[in-house]
Amino acid sequence: MMRLRRSTRAKPSKKKKSESVFDLGSLNTALKSTSVHANG
């Protein structure tokens, strides 16, 4: 999480917005997948 945040911060603000949202979505999906796997 920290590494990802640092990477996005270093990038331009223009790309930061789109990448930020994309990263959040990806993280959410990954978390959901992990949750399902752990529960299953």
C-alpha positions, 0 to 999 in steps of 0.5 A, a space after each residue: 500500500 505504501 509503495 503504491 501510494 508513493 508511486 502515484 505521488 511521484 507521478 504527475 497530478 494529471 495522471 494521479 487522478 485516473 491512476 488513483 481511481 484505477 489503483 483503488 478499484 484494482 485494490 478493492 477487487 484484489 481484496 474482494 478476491 482474497 476475502 472470497 478465497 479466505 472465506 471459501 
